[in-house]
């Protein structure tokens, strides 16, 4: 739902008649929001289920309250830094002198980050209907709040103000939820244990997302043009279904691999086979349709983004490889961090080199190569250091065939 709401708003804004510069300003705001969230939020969220599962019922209620306190405090700190330091943060991270409506967007960003644990509360309390309802209302209203003011003449500023209002409503709901299920007790011991457990996850995600955020910064810094930035943002999108399903599968099987290695590895092999049959054909179909879809789904000005999108579609072949799940299950999270640091260095070097050679396409190719290197390095570690054969968790032959067909399809459609 989250991915769908972002894609849908991109389509509707492109169809709304907004200028490329204004769309580029919105994409720059989204980029700043991603930068503010990804270096800590997802890591802290991933630590919640494991810590929660180890606690007794009275401690769980206190833990949920302290989690919300932690997220609200971090959200306030991050947004304050962005707003107070916008004169140097905006140019440093986007290549633009200023981004309009940052104050209102900052208010929305605070409310959005502070309420992120709501999803995990519903998950941990086994409330799937409530989780589905929260997502439907939150992300459905997100689209309406942003797009409706634009279409009715209030412009991007009106849309961002409505998002801030929606954020306030979400925040009030979160406070009510914590009042119902949490114990309003300050427990620094629970919070300290949680933060210590989550820090390696935060660092891993920090490195991984810096790889992605670097592309946006590089394009903004190199071209310093809102229109070019908008084209890149619309083209530099992975196949969202592939990312979501592969990440969910890897996360779901970590515990089983850790406790029942042979069974877990066999299950990973079986489920990734099913994933291949779903994702590779869909990706190949998108390769052949993207050039025709982009001007229809967005507008003719974005036709230049289709070749970029096709290059990023090749990332599906690396996303469906899940050595990360096996390495984490074996308790070697530091290895993932070390590989990620080398991946970041490789991405930065290739990015600066390729953008001078091939422009926006060079940035895309640097991402494809860096992500593939990460997977290859982790597979090597599993084989050589942990003595886990790749064939135990991956159908190598099927993967090779699908990857070859994907690459061949890209060659056929490439300009």
LINURCOR-V619108 format. One record per residue. N is the residue number from 0. SS is DSSP state (alpha for helix, beta for strand, coil for the rest). OMEGA is omega as a letter, one per 40 degrees, with the letter a starting at -180 (none if undefined). D_CENTER is the distance of its C-alpha to the mean C-alpha in whole Angstrom. Layout:
<<N & SS & OMEGA & D_CENTER> <N & SS & OMEGA & D_CENTER>>
//
This chain:
<<0 & coil & i & 13> <1 & alpha & i & 10> <2 & alpha & a & 9> <3 & alpha & a & 12> <4 & alpha & i & 13> <5 & alpha & i & 11> <6 & alpha & a & 13> <7 & alpha & i & 16> <8 & alpha & i & 16> <9 & alpha & i & 16> <10 & alpha & a & 19> <11 & alpha & i & 21> <12 & alpha & i & 21> <13 & alpha & a & 22> <14 & alpha & a & 25> <15 & coil & a & 26> <16 & coil & i & 28> <17 & coil & i & 26> <18 & coil & a & 26> <19 & alpha & a & 24> <20 & alpha & a & 24> <21 & alpha & i & 23> <22 & alpha & i & 20> <23 & alpha & i & 19> <24 & alpha & i & 20> <25 & alpha & i & 17> <26 & alpha & i & 15> <27 & alpha & i & 16> <28 & alpha & i & 15> <29 & alpha & i & 12> <30 & alpha & i & 11> <31 & alpha & i & 13> <32 & alpha & i & 11> <33 & alpha & i & 8> <34 & alpha & a & 10> <35 & alpha & a & 12> <36 & alpha & a & 10> <37 & alpha & a & 7> <38 & coil & i & 11> <39 & coil & a & 12> <40 & alpha & a & 11> <41 & alpha & i & 9> <42 & alpha & i & 12> <43 & alpha & i & 14> <44 & alpha & a & 13> <45 & alpha & i & 13> <46 & alpha & a & 17> <47 & alpha & a & 18> <48 & alpha & a & 19> <49 & alpha & a & 21> <50 & alpha & a & 23> <51 & alpha & a & 24> <52 & alpha & a & 25> <53 & coil & a & 27> <54 & coil & i & 29> <55 & coil & a & 32> <56 & alpha & i & 32> <57 & alpha & a & 33> <58 & alpha & i & 31> <59 & alpha & i & 28> <60 & alpha & i & 29> <61 & alpha & i & 29> <62 & alpha & a & 26> <63 & alpha & i & 24> <64 & alpha & a & 26> <65 & alpha & i & 25> <66 & alpha & i & 21> <67 & alpha & i & 21> <68 & alpha & a & 23> <69 & alpha & a & 21> <70 & alpha & i & 18> <71 & alpha & i & 20> <72 & alpha & i & 22> <73 & alpha & i & 19> <74 & alpha & i & 18> <75 & alpha & a & 21> <76 & alpha & a & 21> <77 & alpha & a & 18> <78 & alpha & i & 19> <79 & alpha & i & 23> <80 & alpha & a & 22> <81 & alpha & a & 20> <82 & alpha & a & 23> <83 & alpha & a & 26> <84 & coil & a & 25> <85 & alpha & a & 23> <86 & alpha & i & 26> <87 & alpha & a & 25> <88 & alpha & a & 21> <89 & alpha & i & 21> <90 & alpha & a & 23> <91 & alpha & a & 21> <92 & alpha & i & 18> <93 & alpha & a & 18> <94 & coil & i & 22> <95 & coil & a & 23> <96 & coil & i & 26> <97 & coil & i & 25> <98 & coil & a & 22> <99 & coil & i & 24> <100 & coil & a & 24> <101 & alpha & a & 21> <102 & alpha & i & 24> <103 & alpha & i & 23> <104 & alpha & i & 19> <105 & alpha & i & 19> <106 & alpha & i & 21> <107 & alpha & a & 18> <108 & alpha & i & 16> <109 & alpha & a & 18> <110 & alpha & a & 19> <111 & alpha & a & 15> <112 & alpha & a & 14> <113 & alpha & a & 17> <114 & coil & a & 17> <115 & coil & a & 14> <116 & alpha & a & 16> <117 & alpha & a & 18> <118 & alpha & a & 16> <119 & alpha & i & 17> <120 & alpha & i & 20> <121 & alpha & i & 21> <122 & alpha & a & 19> <123 & alpha & i & 22> <124 & coil & i & 24> <125 & coil & i & 24> <126 & coil & a & 24> <127 & alpha & i & 22> <128 & alpha & i & 24> <129 & alpha & i & 23> <130 & alpha & i & 19> <131 & alpha & i & 20> <132 & alpha & i & 22> <133 & alpha & a & 19> <134 & alpha & a & 16> <135 & alpha & a & 19> <136 & alpha & a & 21> <137 & alpha & a & 18> <138 & alpha & i & 16> <139 & alpha & i & 19> <140 & alpha & i & 20> <141 & alpha & i & 17> <142 & alpha & a & 18> <143 & alpha & a & 22> <144 & alpha & a & 22> <145 & alpha & a & 20> <146 & alpha & a & 22> <147 & alpha & i & 25> <148 & alpha & i & 27> <149 & alpha & a & 26> <150 & alpha & a & 28> <151 & coil & i & 31> <152 & coil & a & 31> <153 & coil & i & 30> <154 & alpha & a & 27> <155 & alpha & i & 24> <156 & alpha & i & 25> <157 & alpha & i & 26> <158 & alpha & a & 23> <159 & alpha & i & 21> <160 & alpha & i & 24> <161 & alpha & i & 24> <162 & alpha & i & 20> <163 & alpha & i & 21> <164 & alpha & i & 24> <165 & alpha & i & 22> <166 & alpha & i & 20> <167 & alpha & i & 23> <168 & alpha & i & 24> <169 & alpha & a & 21> <170 & alpha & i & 22> <171 & alpha & i & 25> <172 & alpha & i & 24> <173 & alpha & i & 22> <174 & alpha & i & 26> <175 & alpha & a & 28> <176 & alpha & i & 26> <177 & alpha & i & 26> <178 & alpha & a & 30> <179 & alpha & a & 30> <180 & alpha & a & 28> <181 & coil & i & 28> <182 & coil & a & 31> <183 & coil & a & 31> <184 & coil & i & 32> <185 & coil & a & 31> <186 & coil & a & 31> <187 & alpha & i & 30> <188 & alpha & i & 30> <189 & alpha & a & 28> <190 & alpha & i & 25> <191 & alpha & i & 26> <192 & alpha & i & 26> <193 & alpha & a & 22> <194 & alpha & i & 21> <195 & alpha & i & 23> <196 & alpha & a & 21> <197 & alpha & a & 18> <198 & alpha & i & 18> <199 & alpha & i & 18> <200 & alpha & i & 14> <201 & alpha & a & 14> <202 & alpha & i & 15> <203 & alpha & a & 13> <204 & alpha & i & 10> <205 & alpha & a & 11> <206 & alpha & a & 13> <207 & alpha & a & 10> <208 & alpha & i & 8> <209 & alpha & i & 11> <210 & alpha & a & 12> <211 & alpha & a & 9> <212 & alpha & i & 10> <213 & alpha & a & 14> <214 & alpha & a & 14> <215 & alpha & i & 14> <216 & alpha & a & 16> <217 & alpha & i & 18> <218 & alpha & i & 19> <219 & alpha & a & 20> <220 & alpha & a & 22> <221 & alpha & a & 24> <222 & alpha & a & 24> <223 & coil & a & 24> <224 & coil & a & 24> <225 & alpha & a & 22> <226 & alpha & i & 23> <227 & alpha & i & 22> <228 & alpha & i & 19> <229 & alpha & i & 18> <230 & alpha & a & 19> <231 & alpha & a & 17> <232 & alpha & a & 14> <233 & alpha & a & 15> <234 & alpha & a & 16> <235 & coil & a & 13> <236 & coil & i & 11> <237 & coil & i & 10> <238 & coil & a & 12> <239 & alpha & i & 9> <240 & alpha & i & 12> <241 & alpha & a & 12> <242 & alpha & a & 9> <243 & alpha & a & 9> <244 & alpha & a & 13> <245 & alpha & i & 12> <246 & alpha & a & 10> <247 & alpha & a & 12> <248 & alpha & i & 15> <249 & alpha & a & 15> <250 & alpha & a & 15> <251 & alpha & a & 17> <252 & alpha & a & 20> <253 & alpha & a & 20> <254 & alpha & a & 22> <255 & alpha & i & 25> <256 & alpha & a & 24> <257 & alpha & a & 25> <258 & alpha & a & 28> <259 & coil & a & 30> <260 & alpha & a & 29> <261 & alpha & i & 30> <262 & alpha & a & 30> <263 & alpha & i & 26> <264 & alpha & i & 26> <265 & alpha & i & 28> <266 & alpha & i & 26> <267 & alpha & i & 22> <268 & alpha & a & 25> <269 & alpha & a & 26> <270 & alpha & i & 22> <271 & alpha & i & 21> <272 & alpha & i & 24> <273 & alpha & i & 23> <274 & alpha & i & 20> <275 & alpha & a & 21> <276 & alpha & i & 24> <277 & alpha & a & 21> <278 & alpha & a & 18> <279 & alpha & i & 20> <280 & alpha & i & 23> <281 & alpha & i & 20> <282 & alpha & i & 19> <283 & alpha & i & 22> <284 & alpha & i & 23> <285 & alpha & i & 21> <286 & alpha & a & 22> <287 & alpha & a & 25> <288 & alpha & a & 24> <289 & alpha & a & 22> <290 & alpha & i & 25> <291 & alpha & a & 26> <292 & alpha & a & 23> <293 & alpha & i & 22> <294 & alpha & i & 25> <295 & alpha & a & 26> <296 & alpha & i & 22> <297 & coil & i & 22> <298 & coil & a & 25> <299 & alpha & a & 27> <300 & alpha & a & 26> <301 & alpha & a & 22> <302 & coil & i & 24> <303 & coil & a & 24> <304 & alpha & a & 20> <305 & alpha & i & 21> <306 & alpha & i & 22> <307 & alpha & i & 18> <308 & alpha & i & 16> <309 & alpha & i & 19> <310 & alpha & a & 18> <311 & alpha & i & 14> <312 & alpha & i & 16> <313 & coil & i & 17> <314 & coil & i & 14> <315 & alpha & a & 14> <316 & alpha & i & 17> <317 & alpha & a & 15> <318 & alpha & a & 13> <319 & coil & i & 15> <320 & coil & a & 17> <321 & coil & i & 17> <322 & alpha & i & 19> <323 & alpha & a & 16> <324 & alpha & a & 17> <325 & alpha & i & 21> <326 & alpha & i & 21> <327 & alpha & a & 19> <328 & alpha & i & 22> <329 & coil & i & 24> <330 & coil & a & 24> <331 & coil & a & 23> <332 & alpha & i & 20> <333 & alpha & i & 21> <334 & alpha & i & 21> <335 & alpha & i & 18> <336 & alpha & a & 18> <337 & alpha & i & 20> <338 & alpha & i & 19> <339 & alpha & i & 16> <340 & alpha & i & 18> <341 & alpha & i & 20> <342 & alpha & i & 17> <343 & alpha & i & 16> <344 & alpha & i & 20> <345 & alpha & a & 20> <346 & alpha & a & 17> <347 & alpha & a & 19> <348 & alpha & i & 22> <349 & alpha & a & 22> <350 & alpha & i & 20> <351 & alpha & a & 23> <352 & alpha & a & 25> <353 & alpha & a & 24> <354 & alpha & i & 23> <355 & alpha & a & 27> <356 & alpha & a & 28> <357 & alpha & i & 26> <358 & coil & a & 24> <359 & alpha & i & 21> <360 & alpha & i & 21> <361 & alpha & i & 22> <362 & alpha & i & 18> <363 & alpha & a & 17> <364 & alpha & i & 19> <365 & alpha & i & 18> <366 & alpha & a & 15> <367 & alpha & a & 16> <368 & alpha & a & 19> <369 & alpha & a & 17> <370 & alpha & i & 14> <371 & alpha & i & 18> <372 & alpha & i & 19> <373 & alpha & a & 17> <374 & alpha & a & 18> <375 & alpha & i & 21> <376 & alpha & a & 22> <377 & alpha & i & 21> <378 & alpha & i & 23> <379 & alpha & i & 26> <380 & alpha & i & 25> <381 & alpha & a & 26> <382 & alpha & a & 29> <383 & alpha & a & 31> <384 & coil & a & 30> <385 & coil & i & 29> <386 & coil & i & 31> <387 & coil & a & 29> <388 & coil & i & 30> <389 & alpha & i & 27> <390 & alpha & i & 29> <391 & alpha & a & 29> <392 & alpha & a & 25> <393 & coil & i & 24> <394 & coil & a & 27> <395 & alpha & a & 27> <396 & alpha & a & 29> <397 & alpha & i & 27> <398 & alpha & a & 24> <399 & alpha & a & 26> <400 & alpha & a & 28> <401 & alpha & a & 25> <402 & alpha & i & 23> <403 & alpha & i & 27> <404 & alpha & i & 27> <405 & alpha & i & 23> <406 & alpha & i & 24> <407 & alpha & i & 28> <408 & alpha & i & 26> <409 & alpha & i & 24> <410 & alpha & a & 28> <411 & alpha & a & 30> <412 & alpha & a & 27> <413 & coil & i & 27> <414 & coil & none & 29>>
//
